[in-house]
Amino acid sequence: MPQLNPNPWFAILVFSWIIFLTIIPTKIMNHIQPNDPALITSKEHKNNSWTWPW
């Protein structure tokens, strides 16, 4: 039974995991995020008191 012979399939498994763990993450991490977070100046909000009608 050829599917029980691990010689070609183990090498394919190892090389595919090497590709997944080395090449693909570096390509993904090289992308630039379009919306970089910017620092927002902190403003003090004016809190008006609410006069209750009763």
C-alpha positions as CSV (number, residue, x, y, z in Angstrom):
1,M,0.0,0.0,0.0
2,P,1.7,3.2,-1.1
3,Q,-0.1,5.5,1.4
4,L,1.6,3.7,4.3
5,N,5.1,4.6,3.0
6,P,6.1,7.7,4.9
7,N,9.1,8.7,2.8
8,P,7.6,11.2,0.3
9,W,4.7,12.3,2.5
10,F,6.8,13.1,5.6
11,A,9.1,15.3,3.4
12,I,6.1,17.1,1.9
13,L,4.7,17.7,5.4
14,V,8.0,19.0,6.8
15,F,8.6,21.4,3.8
16,S,5.1,22.7,3.8
17,W,5.3,23.5,7.6
18,I,8.7,25.2,7.0
19,I,7.0,27.4,4.4
20,F,4.0,28.1,6.6
21,L,6.2,29.0,9.6
22,T,8.9,31.1,7.8
23,I,7.8,32.6,4.5
24,I,4.1,33.3,4.9
25,P,4.2,35.1,8.3
26,T,6.9,37.5,7.1
27,K,4.8,38.3,4.1
28,I,1.8,38.9,6.2
29,M,3.6,41.1,8.8
30,N,5.1,43.3,6.0
31,H,1.7,44.8,5.2
32,I,1.0,48.3,6.5
33,Q,-2.1,48.9,8.4
34,P,-4.1,51.7,6.6
35,N,-5.5,53.2,9.8
36,D,-2.6,53.8,12.2
37,P,-3.8,55.0,15.5
38,A,-3.2,58.7,16.0
39,L,-2.8,60.4,19.3
40,I,-5.9,62.5,20.2
41,T,-5.6,65.5,22.3
42,S,-7.5,65.2,25.5
43,K,-10.2,67.9,25.9
44,E,-12.2,68.5,29.0
45,H,-15.8,68.1,28.2
46,K,-18.1,70.7,29.6
47,N,-20.6,68.9,31.9
48,N,-23.7,71.0,32.2
49,S,-25.9,70.2,35.2
50,W,-29.4,69.2,34.3
51,T,-32.2,71.1,36.1
52,W,-35.0,68.7,36.8
53,P,-38.5,70.0,36.2
54,W,-39.9,68.8,39.6
